[in-house]
């Protein structure tokens, strides 16, 4: 007998703008300055941008680079393919994409894995860079 799993999120068709509004209601999204401070306090910044954007715009020093298609496998503390940094479900994770859209969906996916302190960066990498925060080439 198989176990019944309830659907996660909205049932039926929903537009991406509505989906983003819904998922962001449960996130305590952070500004670039808040993300910088959180990293100083031990939060893990996770850059999910694809290689072309990282090559073009640079990297956030100390951020773990995990492309979006590998995120759940690399951040699941119980996973067989986890990154060494994925030590606990209590880990504070700030997901960073290019402009702050895909990162919201990614943070919610991490929360569904039990990473209850996962969130994302408002405005993404572009907002980080615009604030003059550290970037390396």
Order of alpha helices (4+ residues) and beta strands (2+ residues): alpha-alpha-beta-alpha-beta-alpha-beta-alpha-beta-alpha
